[in-house]
Amino acid sequence: MKKIIALTIIAFTLYSCGDASTKEVQATIETNDLAQIQKKREEIHAEYEKLAAQMADLDAAIIKLDDTKRYPLVKTLTVKDSAFTHYIEIQGNVDTKENILIYPEFSGVLTQLNVKAGQKVSKGQVLARIDDGGMSAQLAQAQNKLALDKTTFDRQKNLWDQKIGSEIQYLQAQTVYQSQQKAVVQMQAQLSKTVVRAPFSGTIDEVIAERGQVVAPGQELFRIVNLGNMYVTANVPENYLSELKLGATVEVYLNAIGKTYKGKVRQVGTYINPNNRTFGIEIAVPNPDNLLRPNQVAVLKIEDYTSKNALLIPENIISENALNEKVVFVVSGDKEPKVAQRIIEVGYSSGAMVEVKSGLKPGDIVVTEGAKALTDGASIEIIK
């Protein structure tokens, strides 16, 4: 700064010398004589050194005579009791137990396709039908035979109740009737497999097969998803095992949609994975807007510590002394405030704030800006 002032004075001095000096310098430059130019520069530099020395003397005299006090400028914060909650932050995945692919149980031509992608369906609703290959006609014949066998059995039973006929005739009629009953039930069960129904209420996410296509067991037909029963899974380090309880409230943040949901821990794993020393948890999450989707990435904030009367200060105002102790500057005095170093013990941090366990009390004033230029016991000026 002083050099700038000195250069300014030189400029004014040169200007005050008039056009003659300026023309002299310009004339020296126009000679293109290196020796003359260097000589002129040394003359001007000598003048500059003389002016700089004079400026130093003037500055020293000003400092000696000026009684205006100039103290470091700082900003402060009054420490108060505050509610404080600390969270464990863990990444998890959104999922649902009702997200499945539907496969046919019968081989044949897909004769009916009753739904399309995006359609909502109810549990038991018919989604598709497969050609039964004549099984309906066979079932009708079997049912007719069942009716005849029942009539034969009923008559034979009446005769046997009246002690007419032989026992073997009665038992044969009974056996034929019961066998036909089982055959009809078996054919009905087989025929029911030609009808594809929704296993639960949800939304058809994808239609994979096409009408008229020949399908068989193991071939995908539809994907059905229910977004009403969503949950989040995560792997938690084992040292948090004692902190997580069933029913604990968890904040679930989804960055993709910018929303936070409140969930409850509904399952805590009983097995520690030896590869990464973690255990699994499940958090039930509401989905009122149907914005949650399986496999979304979520950030879980699990509450593990709460204090109603915590002392919080910005973490960036804390420094360390030669003994690696954490210290802050505390302000004392109103008319002529001074600072003193205070050793503190910190606890959990959350965001930019950190909890002070000891070393400060409510009402203490700490320096938040300008602390780097301070020393223990220094006077300060507080910026309002």
Secondary structure in CASP SS format (residue, H / E / C, confidence):
PFRMAT SS
TARGET T0000
AUTHOR 0000-0000-0000
METHOD secondary structure of the structure
MODEL  1
M C 1.00
K H 1.00
K H 1.00
I H 1.00
I H 1.00
A H 1.00
L H 1.00
T H 1.00
I H 1.00
I H 1.00
A H 1.00
F H 1.00
T H 1.00
L H 1.00
Y H 1.00
S H 1.00
C C 1.00
G C 1.00
D H 1.00
A H 1.00
S H 1.00
T H 1.00
K H 1.00
E H 1.00
V H 1.00
Q H 1.00
A H 1.00
T H 1.00
I H 1.00
E H 1.00
T C 1.00
N C 1.00
D C 1.00
L H 1.00
A H 1.00
Q H 1.00
I H 1.00
Q H 1.00
K H 1.00
K H 1.00
R H 1.00
E H 1.00
E H 1.00
I H 1.00
H H 1.00
A H 1.00
E H 1.00
Y H 1.00
E H 1.00
K H 1.00
L H 1.00
A H 1.00
A H 1.00
Q H 1.00
M H 1.00
A H 1.00
D H 1.00
L H 1.00
D H 1.00
A H 1.00
A H 1.00
I H 1.00
I H 1.00
K H 1.00
L H 1.00
D C 1.00
D C 1.00
T C 1.00
K C 1.00
R C 1.00
Y C 1.00
P C 1.00
L E 1.00
V E 1.00
K E 1.00
T E 1.00
L E 1.00
T E 1.00
V C 1.00
K C 1.00
D E 1.00
S E 1.00
A E 1.00
F E 1.00
T E 1.00
H E 1.00
Y E 1.00
I E 1.00
E E 1.00
I E 1.00
Q E 1.00
G E 1.00
N E 1.00
V E 1.00
D E 1.00
T E 1.00
K C 1.00
E C 1.00
N E 1.00
I E 1.00
L E 1.00
I E 1.00
Y C 1.00
P C 1.00
E C 1.00
F C 1.00
S C 1.00
G E 1.00
V E 1.00
L E 1.00
T E 1.00
Q E 1.00
L E 1.00
N C 1.00
V C 1.00
K C 1.00
A C 1.00
G C 1.00
Q C 1.00
K E 1.00
V E 1.00
S C 1.00
K C 1.00
G C 1.00
Q C 1.00
V E 1.00
L E 1.00
A E 1.00
R E 1.00
I E 1.00
D C 1.00
D C 1.00
G C 1.00
G C 1.00
M H 1.00
S H 1.00
A H 1.00
Q H 1.00
L H 1.00
A H 1.00
Q H 1.00
A H 1.00
Q H 1.00
N H 1.00
K H 1.00
L H 1.00
A H 1.00
L H 1.00
D H 1.00
K H 1.00
T H 1.00
T H 1.00
F H 1.00
D H 1.00
R H 1.00
Q H 1.00
K H 1.00
N H 1.00
L H 1.00
W H 1.00
D H 1.00
Q C 1.00
K C 1.00
I C 1.00
G C 1.00
S C 1.00
E H 1.00
I H 1.00
Q H 1.00
Y H 1.00
L H 1.00
Q H 1.00
A H 1.00
Q H 1.00
T H 1.00
V H 1.00
Y H 1.00
Q H 1.00
S H 1.00
Q H 1.00
Q H 1.00
K H 1.00
A H 1.00
V H 1.00
V H 1.00
Q H 1.00
M H 1.00
Q H 1.00
A H 1.00
Q H 1.00
L H 1.00
S H 1.00
K C 1.00
T C 1.00
V E 1.00
V E 1.00
R E 1.00
A C 1.00
P C 1.00
F C 1.00
S C 1.00
G E 1.00
T E 1.00
I E 1.00
D E 1.00
E E 1.00
V E 1.00
I C 1.00
A C 1.00
E C 1.00
R C 1.00
G C 1.00
Q C 1.00
V E 1.00
V E 1.00
A C 1.00
P C 1.00
G C 1.00
Q C 1.00
E C 1.00
L C 1.00
F E 1.00
R E 1.00
I E 1.00
V E 1.00
N C 1.00
L C 1.00
G C 1.00
N C 1.00
M E 1.00
Y E 1.00
V E 1.00
T E 1.00
A E 1.00
N E 1.00
V E 1.00
P E 1.00
E H 1.00
N H 1.00
Y H 1.00
L C 1.00
S C 1.00
E C 1.00
L C 1.00
K C 1.00
L C 1.00
G C 1.00
A C 1.00
T E 1.00
V E 1.00
E E 1.00
V E 1.00
Y E 1.00
L E 1.00
N C 1.00
A C 1.00
I C 1.00
G C 1.00
K E 1.00
T E 1.00
Y E 1.00
K E 1.00
G E 1.00
K E 1.00
V E 1.00
R E 1.00
Q E 1.00
V E 1.00
G C 1.00
T C 1.00
Y C 1.00
I C 1.00
N E 1.00
P C 1.00
N C 1.00
N C 1.00
R C 1.00
T E 1.00
F E 1.00
G E 1.00
I E 1.00
E E 1.00
I E 1.00
A E 1.00
V E 1.00
P C 1.00
N C 1.00
P C 1.00
D C 1.00
N C 1.00
L C 1.00
L C 1.00
R C 1.00
P C 1.00
N C 1.00
Q C 1.00
V E 1.00
A E 1.00
V E 1.00
L E 1.00
K E 1.00
I E 1.00
E E 1.00
D E 1.00
Y E 1.00
T E 1.00
S E 1.00
K E 1.00
N E 1.00
A E 1.00
L E 1.00
L E 1.00
I E 1.00
P E 1.00
E H 1.00
N H 1.00
I H 1.00
I C 1.00
S E 1.00
E E 1.00
N C 1.00
A C 1.00
L C 1.00
N C 1.00
E C 1.00
K E 1.00
V E 1.00
V E 1.00
F E 1.00
V E 1.00
V E 1.00
S E 1.00
G C 1.00
D C 1.00
K C 1.00
E C 1.00
P C 1.00
K E 1.00
V E 1.00
A E 1.00
Q E 1.00
R E 1.00
I E 1.00
I C 1.00
E E 1.00
V E 1.00
G E 1.00
Y E 1.00
S E 1.00
S E 1.00
G C 1.00
A C 1.00
M E 1.00
V E 1.00
E E 1.00
V E 1.00
K E 1.00
S E 1.00
G C 1.00
L C 1.00
K C 1.00
P C 1.00
G C 1.00
D C 1.00
I E 1.00
V E 1.00
V E 1.00
T E 1.00
E E 1.00
G C 1.00
A H 1.00
K H 1.00
A H 1.00
L C 1.00
T C 1.00
D C 1.00
G C 1.00
A C 1.00
S E 1.00
I C 1.00
E E 1.00
I E 1.00
I C 1.00
K C 1.00
END
